[in-house]
Amino acid sequence: LEIPETLAAGPGPGNTDARVLQAFANAGVADHMQGDVLRGMVECKHMLRNIWGTDNTYTFAVAGTGWSALDTMFSAVMPGDKVVAFANGTFSGIDALTLRIKAATPEEHAASPLDPQAASVTVVDVPHGQPVTGELVEAALEQHKPKWAFMAHWETGSGRVNDLRGFSDACERHGVMGLVDAVSSLGVDDFSIDDYPGIAGWASCPQKGLCCLPLTYAPVSFTDAFIESLRATGAYSYVHNPLFEARHWGIVDGQDVEKGTYHRTHSGYAVAAFHESLRLTLQEGLARRSTSYKTHERVLRDAVTAMGCEVTSDMPSLVVLNLPPELAGREMELVQNCRARGFGIWPTLSAPVQVRIGILNQLNRQAVSRIVRLFAEAMRELGGNVDYEEIEALLESRYGTSIAA
């Protein structure tokens, strides 16, 4: 099997840094309980606390993609638990389904095994392209008074940033434990989770902001209140039980220990790659990286707007757009044409169909300019009215002297 090099220019995974790939390839063949592998996991745990901005002892990573981290976080939700979930796109919608699965009773599962309608779960559906606001969260928690509340921080299905402060404050006022999908924001946005005391659980992924190999480790962080609740109720999971997972990372009974204990087989290659991606994040600094994302996203946003597109997103790492009226309805054709050439942009995965262009780990003039030019070519081939000279002038004006190449 030979897989060619492609330009990952969608919502994620992002292009993996060469240093991370080198760390993966250079790792020796090691037993998963070998001393250096375990030491690497302990160091990853401490680096994650730094990146998350937290004193939570239960901060570690789960083998797999972001869905593994989310499943670990949601494992604390038991059948019959009262939950309010806010969905404003494809992925928060799947999160809401996961919560219905976790909270459903045996009778509710039997009635609809793949789509249980858990009576204890209220899903607040926000129209596509609109954010979850603090006012909306406040009203729902006041009405339903749940044990848990859920929201995605950044919803990549629609490219919307949701109100993290409003969500946390509402959870704190109502004594609710907030759960947050931070799959798209960790490693891109500059925030510290300890600044949001209403949120008890956080789950992210390795392949977006951290730009690591997709199947490495997905970060999670849990407050003492979350862990106390989990200890009181248990969880219907072994592999994704946070208490078992934490032991492998050297966290036992709320304390750091010298080394972890066996939970399941981990990969020394994956540990090495994840370790390097965390080092890169800390070396660059979240403040600098966050500013860089905002700067380059503005260039991409203005360039596609100049091509006649309408941008409806507000995420710094992703532009979600409607094509010009003359190309409306041809979104999938355009995306497929681009992907056939190794230019990996994405459509939205639910209606309305839009185009998504991302800049994960593409934070330089050359990379963003290449993305803009490739998209301009694809638009023109479909009959779009694209003025190449105007686009080049825009790139030159933005990148001439004001932004480091």
Stockholm file with secondary structure:
# STOCKHOLM 1.0

chainA/1-405         LEIPETLAAGPGPGNTDARVLQAFANAGVADHMQGDVLRGMVECKHMLRNIWGTDNTYTFAVAGTGWSALDTMFSAVMPGDKVVAFANGTFSGIDALTLRIKAATPEEHAASPLDPQAASVTVVDVPHGQPVTGELVEAALEQHKPKWAFMAHWETGSGRVNDLRGFSDACERHGVMGLVDAVSSLGVDDFSIDDYPGIAGWASCPQKGLCCLPLTYAPVSFTDAFIESLRATGAYSYVHNPLFEARHWGIVDGQDVEKGTYHRTHSGYAVAAFHESLRLTLQEGLARRSTSYKTHERVLRDAVTAMGCEVTSDMPSLVVLNLPPELAGREMELVQNCRARGFGIWPTLSAPVQVRIGILNQLNRQAVSRIVRLFAEAMRELGGNVDYEEIEALLESRYGTSIAA
#=GR chainA/1-405 SS CCCCCCEECSSSSCCCCHHHHHHHHHCCCCCTTSHHHHHHHHHHHHHHHHHHTCCCSEEEEEESSHHHHHHHHHTTCCTTCCEEEEECSHHHHHHHHHHHHHHCCHHHHHHCTTSCCCTTEEEEECCTTCCCCHHHHHHHHHHHCCSEEEEESEETTTTEECCHHHHHHHHHHHTCEEEEECTTTTTTSCCCGGGCTTEEEEECCSSSTTCCCTTSEEEEEECHHHHHHHHHHCCSCSTTCHHHHHHHTTEETTEECSSCCCSSCCCHHHHHHHHHHHHHHHHHCHHHHHHHHHHHHHHHHHHHHHTTCEECCCCTTEEEEECCGGGTTCHHHHHHHHHHTTEECEECSSSSCCEEEECTTCCSHHHHHHHHHHHHHHHHHTTCCCCHHHHHHHHHHHHSSSSCC
#=GC SS_cons         CCCCCCEECSSSSCCCCHHHHHHHHHCCCCCTTSHHHHHHHHHHHHHHHHHHTCCCSEEEEEESSHHHHHHHHHTTCCTTCCEEEEECSHHHHHHHHHHHHHHCCHHHHHHCTTSCCCTTEEEEECCTTCCCCHHHHHHHHHHHCCSEEEEESEETTTTEECCHHHHHHHHHHHTCEEEEECTTTTTTSCCCGGGCTTEEEEECCSSSTTCCCTTSEEEEEECHHHHHHHHHHCCSCSTTCHHHHHHHTTEETTEECSSCCCSSCCCHHHHHHHHHHHHHHHHHCHHHHHHHHHHHHHHHHHHHHHTTCEECCCCTTEEEEECCGGGTTCHHHHHHHHHHTTEECEECSSSSCCEEEECTTCCSHHHHHHHHHHHHHHHHHTTCCCCHHHHHHHHHHHHSSSSCC
//
